[in-house]
Amino acid sequence: MKRILLILAAVFFVTGLSACNGVQEENKESPPISEKPNDNPKQTDEQAEDPPGESVDLTKDRPTTKTDRIILEGMEESFQFTLHQSQALGFSTYIVDDMVVEEASSGEGDAMIVFANFAGKRNEDAKVQIFSKEGANATIEEQAEFAREVVISNDFEIKQRPDNAPNRFDWSEVEFDISQKGSNYSILGTVSVFQHGDRVYYAIVQYPEEYEEGFIPRVVKMFDDIVWYEAP
């Protein structure tokens, strides 16, 4: 029963709030384009990677906007960014101005969802969802299993990687790739599970295949700009 409730809660976050996965094939559009948070070492022989961003006092201010650069297809491009503060998830970061962000919470946990909004057109198939269960008692393994339930319940397949394949995101403690294909669309993605302090998170990064070169650098920049809230 508990497992069913977890899956239903995940479906609420992924499909109810962001309304993108599980869209029927005939309604798909072809879009026109183109941090491992962990202060604690892994329980393995490998050295844990540092989390994206940094940890600071809650009272430290950050500018509300900034201009910065992202490398797209080998070329640096200048973008405007707006600060987004996620009190529920425990961090702030900068979101490039051609993406939009929403937040939601339920009894199961908290989520931040960032959608591509290229050329002013929001695409709900190109998004990153960061989620953490309520409280601080989930393990990396439990959160990874929960993330697998989420993507499978939303009609994604989990792709097999070679055993020696490197992680796509250097902050991941657990990582796997996902895909969803139809006759006229292909959505790819990666799920990253990571930890900061006592709290464990997952990030589901998904995008239409043709968005990859423009979308992924924006997501990586968002993680690089994370600053964690720490009590003084």
C-alpha positions as CSV (number, residue, x, y, z in Angstrom):
1,M,0.0,0.0,0.0
2,K,2.8,2.4,0.9
3,R,4.5,1.7,-2.4
4,I,1.3,2.5,-4.3
5,L,1.0,5.8,-2.4
6,L,4.6,6.7,-3.3
7,I,3.9,6.1,-7.0
8,L,0.7,8.1,-7.0
9,A,2.5,11.0,-5.3
10,A,5.2,10.9,-7.9
11,V,2.7,10.8,-10.8
12,F,1.1,13.9,-9.2
13,F,4.4,15.7,-9.3
14,V,5.5,14.6,-12.7
15,T,2.2,14.7,-14.6
16,G,-0.3,16.6,-12.6
17,L,1.8,19.6,-11.8
18,S,4.0,19.8,-14.9
19,A,1.5,18.2,-17.3
20,C,4.0,16.8,-19.7
21,N,4.7,13.1,-19.4
22,G,2.1,10.7,-20.5
23,V,1.0,13.0,-23.3
24,Q,-0.6,10.9,-26.0
25,E,1.4,10.4,-29.1
26,E,-1.1,12.2,-31.4
27,N,-0.8,15.4,-29.3
28,K,3.0,15.6,-29.4
29,E,4.7,18.6,-31.0
30,S,8.1,18.7,-32.5
31,P,9.8,21.7,-31.0
32,P,11.8,24.0,-33.3
33,I,15.4,24.1,-31.8
34,S,18.5,24.0,-33.3
35,E,25.6,19.4,-8.2
36,K,26.3,16.5,-6.3
37,P,25.1,17.8,-3.2
38,N,26.8,15.6,-0.6
39,D,28.8,16.7,2.4
40,N,29.1,13.1,3.5
41,P,31.4,10.6,1.9
42,K,29.9,7.6,0.0
43,Q,30.0,4.3,1.7
44,T,32.3,2.9,-0.9
45,D,36.0,2.9,-1.6
46,E,35.6,5.8,-4.1
47,Q,36.1,9.4,-3.1
48,A,32.8,11.3,-3.2
49,E,32.5,14.3,-5.6
50,D,31.8,17.7,-4.1
51,P,28.3,19.0,-4.5
52,P,27.4,21.6,-7.1
53,G,27.4,25.2,-5.8
54,E,28.5,26.1,-2.3
55,S,27.0,26.3,1.2
56,V,26.4,29.7,2.8
57,D,24.6,31.4,5.6
58,L,20.8,32.0,5.1
59,T,21.4,35.7,5.5
60,K,23.8,36.0,2.6
61,D,22.3,38.0,-0.3
62,R,22.7,37.2,-4.0
63,P,21.9,39.6,-6.8
64,T,18.4,39.1,-8.2
65,T,19.6,39.1,-11.8
66,K,22.9,38.6,-13.5
67,T,24.4,38.3,-17.0
68,D,26.5,35.2,-17.6
69,R,27.7,32.9,-20.4
70,I,26.8,29.4,-21.5
71,I,28.8,27.4,-24.0
72,L,26.4,26.1,-26.7
73,E,27.7,24.0,-29.6
74,G,31.2,25.1,-28.8
75,M,30.5,28.9,-28.7
76,E,30.0,31.1,-25.7
77,E,26.7,33.0,-25.6
78,S,25.6,35.6,-23.2
79,F,22.3,35.2,-21.3
80,Q,20.3,37.0,-18.6
81,F,19.6,35.0,-15.4
82,T,17.1,35.5,-12.6
83,L,17.7,34.3,-9.0
84,H,15.2,31.6,-7.8
85,Q,15.1,30.8,-4.2
86,S,13.7,27.3,-3.2
87,Q,13.3,27.5,0.5
88,A,11.5,24.1,0.4
89,L,14.5,22.3,-1.2
90,G,17.1,24.3,0.7
91,F,19.0,26.2,-2.0
92,S,18.9,29.1,-4.4
93,T,20.2,29.2,-8.0
94,Y,20.0,31.2,-11.2
95,I,17.6,30.3,-14.0
96,V,18.3,31.5,-17.5
97,D,15.6,33.8,-18.7
98,D,14.5,31.5,-21.6
99,M,13.4,28.9,-19.0
100,V,10.5,29.1,-16.5
101,V,10.3,27.6,-13.0
102,E,7.5,26.3,-10.8
103,E,7.5,24.8,-7.3
104,A,5.0,22.4,-5.6
105,S,4.8,20.5,-2.3
106,S,2.7,17.6,-1.0
107,G,2.8,15.3,2.0
108,E,5.4,13.2,0.1
109,G,7.9,16.0,-0.5
110,D,8.9,19.1,-2.4
111,A,9.6,19.7,-6.1
112,M,11.1,22.4,-8.3
113,I,10.3,22.0,-12.0
114,V,12.1,24.1,-14.7
115,F,10.8,24.1,-18.3
116,A,12.4,25.3,-21.5
117,N,10.8,28.4,-22.8
118,F,12.8,29.0,-25.9
119,A,11.6,31.9,-28.1
120,G,8.8,32.4,-25.6
121,K,7.3,29.0,-26.2
122,R,7.1,26.8,-23.2
123,N,7.8,23.1,-23.9
124,E,6.7,20.8,-21.2
125,D,8.6,17.9,-22.6
126,A,11.9,19.7,-22.0
127,K,12.3,20.1,-18.2
128,V,14.3,19.3,-15.1
129,Q,12.4,18.3,-12.0
130,I,14.3,18.3,-8.7
131,F,12.5,16.4,-5.9
132,S,13.2,15.5,-2.3
133,K,11.0,13.6,0.1
134,E,9.8,15.2,3.2
135,G,12.2,14.8,6.1
136,A,15.8,13.6,5.9
137,N,15.5,9.8,6.3
138,A,15.6,8.6,2.7
139,T,18.8,6.8,1.6
140,I,20.4,7.2,-1.8
141,E,19.2,3.7,-2.7
142,E,15.6,4.4,-1.6
143,Q,15.5,7.7,-3.6
144,A,16.9,6.0,-6.7
145,E,14.2,3.3,-6.5
146,F,11.6,6.0,-6.0
147,A,12.8,7.8,-9.1
148,R,12.7,4.6,-11.1
149,E,9.1,4.1,-10.1
150,V,8.3,7.7,-11.1
151,V,9.7,7.4,-14.6
152,I,8.3,4.0,-15.3
153,S,4.9,5.1,-14.1
154,N,5.1,7.9,-16.7
155,D,5.8,5.6,-19.6
156,F,9.6,6.0,-19.8
157,E,12.0,3.1,-20.3
158,I,15.2,2.8,-18.3
159,K,18.1,2.4,-20.7
160,Q,21.0,0.0,-19.9
161,R,24.5,1.5,-19.6
162,P,27.8,-0.4,-19.9
163,D,29.1,-1.1,-16.4
164,N,32.1,1.2,-16.9
165,A,30.2,4.1,-18.4
166,P,30.9,7.4,-16.7
167,N,28.2,9.5,-15.1
168,R,26.8,12.3,-17.3
169,F,26.7,14.7,-14.3
170,D,29.6,14.7,-11.9
171,W,27.5,15.3,-8.8
172,S,25.5,12.1,-9.3
173,E,25.8,9.3,-6.7
174,V,23.3,7.1,-8.7
175,E,22.5,7.9,-12.3
176,F,20.6,6.2,-15.2
177,D,19.3,7.2,-18.6
178,I,15.6,7.1,-19.7
179,S,13.8,7.4,-23.0
180,Q,10.3,7.6,-24.4
181,K,9.7,7.1,-28.1
182,G,6.7,7.3,-30.4
183,S,6.2,7.4,-34.1
184,N,6.8,11.1,-34.4
185,Y,8.7,12.0,-31.2
186,S,11.7,10.9,-29.1
187,I,12.3,12.1,-25.5
188,L,15.6,11.4,-23.9
189,G,16.8,12.0,-20.4
190,T,18.9,11.2,-17.4
191,V,18.0,10.7,-13.7
192,S,20.5,11.9,-11.1
193,V,20.3,11.0,-7.4
194,F,22.5,13.0,-5.1
195,Q,22.8,14.1,-1.5
196,H,23.4,17.3,0.4
197,G,23.8,17.0,4.2
198,D,21.1,14.7,5.5
199,R,18.8,15.2,2.6
200,V,18.6,13.1,-0.6
201,Y,17.3,14.4,-3.9
202,Y,16.7,13.2,-7.4
203,A,16.7,15.3,-10.6
204,I,14.8,14.0,-13.7
205,V,16.2,15.8,-16.8
206,Q,14.2,15.1,-19.9
207,Y,14.1,16.7,-23.4
208,P,13.1,16.1,-27.0
209,E,16.1,14.6,-28.8
210,E,16.6,17.7,-30.9
211,Y,16.8,19.9,-27.8
212,E,19.9,18.2,-26.3
213,E,22.6,20.6,-27.3
214,G,20.7,23.7,-26.2
215,F,19.0,22.3,-23.1
216,I,21.7,20.3,-21.2
217,P,24.2,23.2,-20.9
218,R,21.4,25.4,-19.4
219,V,20.7,22.6,-16.8
220,V,24.3,22.1,-16.0
221,K,24.7,25.9,-15.5
222,M,21.7,25.9,-13.1
223,F,23.3,23.2,-11.0
224,D,26.7,25.0,-11.0
225,D,25.0,28.1,-9.7
226,I,23.4,26.4,-6.7
227,V,24.1,27.9,-3.2
228,W,22.8,25.8,-0.3
229,Y,21.1,27.3,2.7
230,E,22.9,26.5,5.9
231,A,21.7,27.6,9.3
232,P,24.2,30.1,10.9
